[in-house]
Amino acid sequence: MSGALESIVNDLEQANTLEDFQRITENLRDYYKLDHFIYHWVNSVGERFGAGTYSTEWVDRYVEKDYLRMDPVILGALQRFHPLNWKDLDWSSKGAKAFLREAIEYGVGNQGLSIPVRGPSGQFALLSCNANTNDEAWAEFIDLNQQSLIIIAHKFNERALDFDTGFDNTIVNLSPRELSAMALLARGYSRSQAAHDLQISEHTLRVYVEGARHKLGALNTTHAVARALTKGLIVV
């Protein structure tokens, strides 16, 4: 990590306000020479906040049209645990294509990378950056910077957790089979693939998954996997 980036990360570790977050997203945008850098957070009771460099006009338009419900980046991040290259998302529908065209008209880059991060009590966060460039240059950018961006995403989340009074660090004990099932689902296995790998039926797998979900106090399987990851019970 370069001296300039290390200084920004150190600044992030000391952040105490949303204004600090805003300034740091601007510094990161400038450091990486990108068009935009954004951090979006949903806390344990569903409250949202964000910091980033999108224009006020685009933010207002996004909220006005309720694009959150159909944004392929948001939908993709809610279903995954690994960094998302926007090129790999589903933009095939008419609505998604129109949304992307409009976003670009408002200054959003045609290329993007988003890193989903989960907190221990149902919190969800997304660190995104984007730029207007070609596929080859963007792939090179990701290869060079993805690891540092993952670190930064988790640093943002560590600080954001301090804003959330709903933090819960209760110890949860899962059985070896429950842990195995959660780990395979976290790696992107389907239920049939996970059952095959564990040499059990899908019905038996469902029992383990539901047992883990109940112990973790999760709303659904994705939420359960997220909680298992953030509590350090499984590693991907």
Secondary structure, DSSP 8 states (H G I E B T S, - for coil): --HHHHHHHHHHHT--SHHHHHHHHHHHHHHHT-SEEEEEEE-TTS-EEEEE-S-HHHHHHHHHTTGGGT-HHHHHHHT-SS-EEGGGS---SHHHHHHHHHHHHTT--SEEEEEEEE-TTS-EEEEEEEES--HHHHHHHHHHHHHHHHHHHHHHHHHHHTT-TT---------HHHHHHHHHHHTT--HHHHHHHHTS-HHHHHHHHHHHHHHHT-SSHHHHHHHHHHTTS---
